[in-house]
């Protein structure tokens, strides 16, 4: 038995190593054209217009308030209280956790955990964890379709970018299809998940917690069903605010770098790189993939390579690194100000 477990661990390690090497190879492939312009990019950053940077920070703040509003409006549907500001803090802290532990699933778990402490029962907390991430991914996928359509139209999409997009889109559509089918055939879905969990437990000699997991899923399905009778469009508006103002942040950084471009071009250069970054789940936040592919797209629009790279570096520092660091600080704040699960109703 010990030999079998050892072989399983060895196979897992090989798969992870090969996957990481492939993704790192892609990151180097995309970053290579920009190595020569690093010095120029940092010179451009040092001469950026501070006024536009400040406005960009305001836009980024509004984008996170949009996610806070998404969580706030979801809580209201279930007759619970969660302020927009508190929801924004929870999302930012949860995203930081997801970066170092579990990716999207880590983010979902952290949101559910903290909203449960804010007074949501487990079924409602599960929905608050799942839906914002789902809506965010859905909007990014939509913008990716726009990106690909535009880039194909002007013949500026490389074969590698198209291949990565198609693979990611197929996987995303598969997940969405399974979710829709699961909602429509809940008991069949839960029975199959239970069977898979039993097989997994026997195959990898894990402890059996499938009954608890199935019960949590059933509660989540019941909570999702209640959305149909509530103002479900309000959480969608919140998620849309997040994506739109994140694009506006990027747009304003271009103005700060004295390279104004149209907002449609910003939309084009935004969706596809972020979707590719989600596909490169081993790299935190799609690090390297997002920066290089985004800069490459903007360079194809006539923006000088050094300027495009400078803009992307500043945007990613603001929207990724700075918010991640702030998220870890906010984790301490949440730990000291949680309601310890006391339910509050409107």
N, C-alpha and C positions, 0 to 999 in steps of 0.2 A: 504493500500500500504506500509506504514511504517513497519507494522508487517511482510509483505512478504519479504521486503528488509532485515529486521533483521534476519529472518529465514535463508535466503540465506547466509548472513555473518556468522551466527553460523555454518552452514554446512561446509562452506569453512574453518573456523577455526578448526573444528573437523578433517577434512581431512588432513590439514597441520600438526596438532599436532600428529595424528596417524602415518602419513608418517615419520615425524621427529623421533618419538620414534622407529620405525622399523629400520631406518637407523642408529640411534645412537646405537641400540642394536647390529646391525651387526658390527659397528665399535668396540664396546667393545669386541664382540666375536673374532674378528680378532686380536685385540691388546693384549688381556689377556695373551697369551703365552709369550709375550715379556716383561711384567712388571718386572719379576725377573732379567732381563738382562740389565735394564736401566743403573745402575752404571757402569757395565763393558763396555757398549756401549760408555758412555761418556769418559771412560779411553782410549778406542781405538781411539776415535775422537781426543783426546789430543795428541796422538802419531802418527797421520797420517803424511805421507810424504808431506811436503808443496810443493815440486816441482810438484808432480802430481796434487795437488789441483790447482795450478796456470795454468797448462796446461788444466785442466778441465774447468776453467773459460774461457780460450781462446776458447775451443770447444763450450761452451755454448753461447759465444758471436757470433761465426760463425753461430750457429743454428738460432739465432734471425736475423742475417743478411740474412739468407736464406728466412725468412718470408718477410723481407724488399725487397729482390729481387723478391719474388712472387708478391708483390704489385707494385713494379717498372715495372716489365714486363707486368703486366695487364694494367697499365697506358699507356705503350708504344703501346700496341695493339690498344688503343683508341686515339693514337696520343696526349697524355698528358705527362707532365713531373712530375715525382716523384722520388727523389733519393732513393737509397737503404737504406742509413742511415736514411732518413726521414721516409721511410716506416717502418723500424724497430722500430723507436721511437713511431710511431702511433700505431703499433700493441701492443707494450708493455704497453702503457698507456691505450689502449682500453681493454686489458685483465684484467688490474687492476680494471677498471670500471665494467666489467662483473662479477668480483668476488663479488662485493658488491651490484650490481643492475642488475638483469635480466639474469645472467649467459651468455650463448652463445649468446642470443639475445641482451643482453646489449653490448657485445663485437662487434657484427655486427653493431649495431646502432652507436656506438662510432667511429668505423673505417669509416663508411659511412659519418658521420658528419664531421670528420676531413679531409677526402680526398675531400669532397665537398668544404671545406674551402681552400684546396690546388689547386682548379681549376677544379675539376671534376663536371660535371652536375649530377643531382640526380640519373639518371639511371645508369651512370657509377660508381658513388660512391656506389650505392647499390650492384653492382657486386663485387667491391673491398671489401665491407664488408662481403659478403656472401661466396665468393669462398675460401679464405684462411682457414676459419674455417671449411668449408666443406671438403677441401682436407686434412687438419690435422686430422679430425675425420675419414676420409676414410682410411688413412694410419694406424692410431691407430687400427681401426677395422681389417685391414689386419694382423697387427702384433698380434692382439688378437687371430685370427684364428690360426696363427702359434703357439702362446703360448698354446692354448687349445690342439692342435694336439700333440705337444711335451709332455705336461704334462699328457695327456691321455695315450700316448705311454709308458711313464715310470711310470704310475699309481701314479701320485703325485697330482691329482686334486681332491679337496674335493667336496662333493655334493652341498654345498652352493655356492661355486665359480662357478661350472658348471651351476647351476640354474640361478644365477645372470647374467652370460655371455649369456645364451640362451635368457633370457628375454630382455636384452639390445640389443642383436643382432637382435632379431625379430623386436623390435621397430625401430632400425636403418634401417633395410631393408625396413620396412614399409614406413619410411620417404623418403628414396631414391626412392622407387617405386612411391610414390606420386609425387615426384619432376620430375621424368622422364616422368610420365604420363601427368603432368601439362605442361611441355615444349612441348609435342607432341599435346596436346589438350588445348591450352591456353585459348581460348574464353569460352569453356565449364567450365574449371577450375575457371576462373574469375567470371563467372555467379554463380557458386555454392558457391564460397567464399562470393560473395555479398549477396546471400540468407541467408547464415549462419550468416553474420554480422547483417543483418536486424533482424533475429530471436534473436540473442544475445542482440541487442539493446533493443528490446521489452521485452525480458525476464528479463534483469537486469537493465532496465531503464537507459541506457547509451546514451550519445549524439551520433548522427549519423555522423561519419566521414568516412563511408565506401567508398564513391565515391573517396575521396582523396587517400585512401589506395589502391583501385583497380587501380587507375591511376598510382600510384607508381609501383605496381606489373607489369602492362603492360609495363611500360618503362624499368623495369629490364629484362623482357623477351626479349625485343628488343635488349637490350645491350648484353645479353647472346648469342643471335643469331649471333652477330658480332664476337664472339670468334672463331667460326668455320672457319672464313676467316683469322684469325690472327695466330700468333705463340703461340697457346694455350699450347704447351708442356713446354714453359719456366716457366710459373707460377707453373706448376706441379713439375718441377725441383727444384724451390725455396722451395716449401713445403716439398719436399723429403729431401733437405739439412737440413731443420729444424729438422725433425724427426731423421735422421741419426746422426747428431751431438749431439742431445739431448741424444741418446743412447751412443755415444762415451763419453759424459760427465759422465754418470753413470759408464761406463767401467773404466774410469780413476780414479774415486773415489774408486773403488775396489782395484786398484793398490796402491792408496795412503794408503789404510787400510792394505796393505800387504796380500791381499786375491785375487790374480789375478784369473779371470775366463775367459772362452772363450766368444767372442762377441756373439755367437749364444745363449748362456745361458742368456746374458744380454737382447737380443731381446725377449727371452721367458719370462723373468721376467718384461718386460717393458709394453707390449701392454695390457695384460689382466687387471692389476691393474688400469691403466689409464682409460680404458673403463668402469670399475666398478665405478671409481671415477666420470665419466661423468653421469653414471646412478644415482648416489647419488647426484643429482643436488642441494638438499637443503643444503648439507654441502659444504662450500666454497672450491672449488678445490678438492672435494672428501676427505677432511681432515680426517685422521684416517683410512679410507677404503684403500686408495692408499698405505700409509706407511706400514700398517700391512700385507696386501695381498702381496705386493712386497717383503717385508722381509721374509714372509713365503715361497714364491716360491724359493727365493735364499737359504734359509735354507734347503729346500728339495733337493737342489743340493749338499749338503755337507758343505756349508759355515756355520761356527758356528753362532748360533742365535744372539749372541751379536754383532758379526762382521757384519752380514747381516743388523741388525737394525741400527748400526752405519753408515754404508754406505748409507742406504736409508735416514736416517735423514739428513746427509750432502748433499746428492743429492737434496732432497726436499727443504732444506734451500736455496740452490743455485738457483734451477730452479723454485721455487714457491714463497717462502717468500721474498728473496732478490729482485727478478725481480718484484714482486708485489709492494714492497716499492718503488723501483726505478721508476716503472710505475706511481705512484702517483706524484712523483717529476717531471717526464716528462710531466705530464698533465699541470703543471704550465708553463713549457717551451713552450709547444704547444700553450697555450693560449696567450703567449706573442709574438709568432713568426708566427702566422697564416697569410695566404694571404687574409683572409676575402672574400673568394669565387671568386677571380680574376682568370679567366680561362686563362691557358697558353697552347699553342700547340707547338708541335715540327715543 
